[in-house]
């Protein structure tokens, strides 16, 4: 079974991640608020300290983030997906952000494959 990563475990992301755990997936999670990952850790998720660590421990990364800036930070900020050395090559973002944010994230990640 694929190892999944989930970034953004707040009001919408936490239930989505919990359903993945219930379905039997191995799950690594990250949120800028450590307390947001605690309920998932109690359910069996591994907690990572950065988006990069999530990707390096996963085959696919999913995210549910609150604002444009958070999506960009996950993609290209310090500890972001652009720094990933191995692991996930697929990122699926469920955030409600504008088109330019997604294009900017894609442009940052494209050189990394």
ABEGO torsion letter per residue (X at the ends): XBBBBBBGABAAAAAAAAAAAAAGBBBBBBBABAAAAAAAAAAGBBBBABAAAAAAABABBBBBBABAAAAAAAAABBGBAAABABEBABBBBABBBBAAAAAAAAAAAAAAX
